[in-house]
Amino acid sequence: MSKQLTLQEAVSSVANGSRLALGGNVLHRAPMAFVRELTRQKKKDLKLVKTAGAHDIDLLCAVDAVSVVDAGFVSYETVYGLPPHYRNSVQTGKVKANEHACYTVISALRGASTNVPFMPVNGLKYGDLIDKNDYFLVVEDPFTKEPVTLVRSIFPDVAIIHVHACDEEGNAIIEGPKYEDILMSRAAERVIITTEQILPSHAMKQYKDRIDIPGFLVSNIVKAPNGAKPTACYKKYDVDEKALRSFLKFKTQDEIYQWVDQYSNSDHSGKRRTFA
Amino acid sequence: MSTDYRISDLMTCVIANLLKDRETVFHGVSSQLPMVAMHLAKNMHAPNLVHLNIPGGVNPSSIKQSSFSSAGADLVDKSESYFPLDEIFDLSMRGKLDVAFLGGIQFDINGNVNASVIGDYNKPKVRLPGGAGSAVLIPTAKKAIIWRTKHDKRTFVKEVDFKTTRGNLWKIVTPLCVFVYKNGQLQLDSIHPHTTIEEVQENTAFPLIYDHITYTELPTKAQLQKLKIIDPYDYRSVEF
């Protein structure tokens, strides 16, 4: 059975309440086509995991699709300022912000990837993050009797990763920085790849040394050219400054849904199962 | 010495002067000013400084394409090798990261850093972006340097609303002065030549600690000329 789905089918397969690990970093290679489809299908109660998020988390918060965010940092880059919808959702109590130290997200995903309940974290030694959050705990190292901080493992239900190319099996290549995407693909119960292009398997064999995510880990693939826009995708397109600036001006959900609709043709263009 | 400089130039040069040859130095997202400072140091007195960043590009030869981001693929494109964020954190945990550049919104005299919330953590008045790597890097990097382009009583407070972290904080560079963290206290290291001790105190909510007033070194002509070459689009000023 083919792993390829339309974007609509792939998003339908994600249940409300799922814990989603989102690939990319801040304004780079976020799986935006998938995120926009989550908003079109009015998904609810999503639990988001990412070291450093921006537009993806902000957009999902803007339409009340989120209940929890586990992240070390949520903000646009300096020139675009702070994420208004994420902040508002946290400040009004709609979203629970589980602040991490980026590294503790990595440690929590490493825990999931090796299926242990927690990971020791060397650097997290001081401060209120330890006291205020139930996913951090200081215990006595049973060997040395010294204090050691633990972070509870985070087991994502689905990792959503946007890549440059994959084949029909999901063997996927990310060009340029990988951020936490490879780790996410090992930590999540399911992996959904959205891809700029799908190569035939015989063509992908020529690049097998460069495959970052082997196909057997991948449940589904979605052809989504321009699927990271308006964030950047290395060698394909840069950040869409105009789009981000107009998004950041929106106040109402109507404006936001209309804006998402402007991407519909582009987001849904990969539905045919053709090679390109 | 030169008088033809802006505060962003001065801060960049001050930070560059804090860096030594062969040090491993990391900056994160939204960190254009320290990124430029690292390149200035590398192009002047610290040619073997090791530039580490989130996307993982070790020693990118140019930073001219980092227009909106200090965490973009351009840093990998122009790099010598690949060493991404998770490995940089591991490096710091092993005690082998010399310098980390970090931000923050509030700081107090005891060296506490707040990058998390204003108000209550669970029902915040203002949700801030979060400390990113601060809570593990400030305790483990040998020297943590903070830069902040605002210096007022809401930034340098009596007591932070929330202690995101503390630890091996070394210096805080602001538009008015440089603080040094010594003997568990934030002390005045130097004030910039364009200000006065009174102005710094008026904008700081805790009493300044100092033996005598030292003035920050001005940017040199050579530094300012080099800045024009390595940062022609003035990314060092995006926060101003």
HADDOCK unambig.tbl for C-alpha pairs under 7 A between the chains (distance, minus, plus):
assign (segid A and resid 28 and name CA) (segid B and resid 72 and name CA) 6.76 0.50 0.50
assign (segid A and resid 72 and name CA) (segid B and resid 130 and name CA) 5.88 0.50 0.50
assign (segid A and resid 72 and name CA) (segid B and resid 131 and name CA) 6.37 0.50 0.50
assign (segid A and resid 72 and name CA) (segid B and resid 132 and name CA) 4.40 0.50 0.50
assign (segid A and resid 72 and name CA) (segid B and resid 133 and name CA) 6.95 0.50 0.50
assign (segid A and resid 73 and name CA) (segid B and resid 129 and name CA) 5.19 0.50 0.50
assign (segid A and resid 73 and name CA) (segid B and resid 130 and name CA) 4.66 0.50 0.50
assign (segid A and resid 73 and name CA) (segid B and resid 131 and name CA) 6.34 0.50 0.50
assign (segid A and resid 73 and name CA) (segid B and resid 132 and name CA) 4.74 0.50 0.50
assign (segid A and resid 74 and name CA) (segid B and resid 129 and name CA) 4.86 0.50 0.50
assign (segid A and resid 74 and name CA) (segid B and resid 130 and name CA) 6.68 0.50 0.50
assign (segid A and resid 75 and name CA) (segid B and resid 129 and name CA) 5.40 0.50 0.50
assign (segid A and resid 77 and name CA) (segid B and resid 29 and name CA) 6.94 0.50 0.50
assign (segid A and resid 77 and name CA) (segid B and resid 30 and name CA) 5.14 0.50 0.50
assign (segid A and resid 77 and name CA) (segid B and resid 68 and name CA) 6.67 0.50 0.50
assign (segid A and resid 77 and name CA) (segid B and resid 69 and name CA) 6.05 0.50 0.50
assign (segid A and resid 78 and name CA) (segid B and resid 30 and name CA) 5.13 0.50 0.50
assign (segid A and resid 78 and name CA) (segid B and resid 239 and name CA) 6.70 0.50 0.50
assign (segid A and resid 79 and name CA) (segid B and resid 68 and name CA) 6.39 0.50 0.50
assign (segid A and resid 79 and name CA) (segid B and resid 238 and name CA) 6.60 0.50 0.50
assign (segid A and resid 87 and name CA) (segid B and resid 127 and name CA) 5.41 0.50 0.50
assign (segid A and resid 90 and name CA) (segid B and resid 127 and name CA) 6.70 0.50 0.50
assign (segid A and resid 91 and name CA) (segid B and resid 123 and name CA) 6.02 0.50 0.50
assign (segid A and resid 91 and name CA) (segid B and resid 124 and name CA) 5.40 0.50 0.50
assign (segid A and resid 91 and name CA) (segid B and resid 125 and name CA) 6.09 0.50 0.50
assign (segid A and resid 91 and name CA) (segid B and resid 126 and name CA) 6.46 0.50 0.50
assign (segid A and resid 91 and name CA) (segid B and resid 127 and name CA) 6.36 0.50 0.50
assign (segid A and resid 93 and name CA) (segid B and resid 123 and name CA) 6.41 0.50 0.50
assign (segid A and resid 99 and name CA) (segid B and resid 130 and name CA) 6.58 0.50 0.50
assign (segid A and resid 101 and name CA) (segid B and resid 131 and name CA) 6.43 0.50 0.50
assign (segid A and resid 101 and name CA) (segid B and resid 132 and name CA) 5.18 0.50 0.50
assign (segid A and resid 101 and name CA) (segid B and resid 133 and name CA) 4.90 0.50 0.50
assign (segid A and resid 101 and name CA) (segid B and resid 134 and name CA) 6.57 0.50 0.50
assign (segid A and resid 101 and name CA) (segid B and resid 135 and name CA) 5.53 0.50 0.50
assign (segid A and resid 101 and name CA) (segid B and resid 136 and name CA) 6.39 0.50 0.50
assign (segid A and resid 102 and name CA) (segid B and resid 132 and name CA) 5.38 0.50 0.50
assign (segid A and resid 102 and name CA) (segid B and resid 133 and name CA) 5.37 0.50 0.50
assign (segid A and resid 103 and name CA) (segid B and resid 86 and name CA) 6.92 0.50 0.50
assign (segid A and resid 103 and name CA) (segid B and resid 89 and name CA) 6.55 0.50 0.50
assign (segid A and resid 103 and name CA) (segid B and resid 133 and name CA) 6.47 0.50 0.50
assign (segid A and resid 106 and name CA) (segid B and resid 86 and name CA) 6.93 0.50 0.50
assign (segid A and resid 122 and name CA) (segid B and resid 93 and name CA) 6.10 0.50 0.50
assign (segid A and resid 123 and name CA) (segid B and resid 93 and name CA) 6.06 0.50 0.50
assign (segid A and resid 123 and name CA) (segid B and resid 136 and name CA) 4.28 0.50 0.50
assign (segid A and resid 123 and name CA) (segid B and resid 137 and name CA) 6.70 0.50 0.50
assign (segid A and resid 123 and name CA) (segid B and resid 139 and name CA) 6.04 0.50 0.50
assign (segid A and resid 123 and name CA) (segid B and resid 140 and name CA) 5.74 0.50 0.50
assign (segid A and resid 124 and name CA) (segid B and resid 135 and name CA) 5.96 0.50 0.50
assign (segid A and resid 124 and name CA) (segid B and resid 136 and name CA) 4.89 0.50 0.50
assign (segid A and resid 125 and name CA) (segid B and resid 139 and name CA) 6.98 0.50 0.50
assign (segid A and resid 126 and name CA) (segid B and resid 165 and name CA) 5.72 0.50 0.50
assign (segid A and resid 126 and name CA) (segid B and resid 166 and name CA) 6.41 0.50 0.50
assign (segid A and resid 127 and name CA) (segid B and resid 163 and name CA) 5.07 0.50 0.50
assign (segid A and resid 127 and name CA) (segid B and resid 164 and name CA) 5.43 0.50 0.50
assign (segid A and resid 127 and name CA) (segid B and resid 165 and name CA) 4.74 0.50 0.50
assign (segid A and resid 127 and name CA) (segid B and resid 166 and name CA) 6.85 0.50 0.50
assign (segid A and resid 128 and name CA) (segid B and resid 162 and name CA) 6.54 0.50 0.50
assign (segid A and resid 128 and name CA) (segid B and resid 163 and name CA) 5.19 0.50 0.50
assign (segid A and resid 128 and name CA) (segid B and resid 164 and name CA) 5.88 0.50 0.50
assign (segid A and resid 129 and name CA) (segid B and resid 164 and name CA) 6.04 0.50 0.50
assign (segid A and resid 176 and name CA) (segid B and resid 73 and name CA) 5.89 0.50 0.50
assign (segid A and resid 176 and name CA) (segid B and resid 76 and name CA) 6.43 0.50 0.50
assign (segid A and resid 177 and name CA) (segid B and resid 55 and name CA) 5.06 0.50 0.50
assign (segid A and resid 177 and name CA) (segid B and resid 56 and name CA) 6.57 0.50 0.50
assign (segid A and resid 177 and name CA) (segid B and resid 73 and name CA) 5.94 0.50 0.50
assign (segid A and resid 177 and name CA) (segid B and resid 76 and name CA) 6.70 0.50 0.50
assign (segid A and resid 179 and name CA) (segid B and resid 55 and name CA) 6.25 0.50 0.50
assign (segid A and resid 179 and name CA) (segid B and resid 84 and name CA) 6.98 0.50 0.50
assign (segid A and resid 234 and name CA) (segid B and resid 73 and name CA) 5.96 0.50 0.50
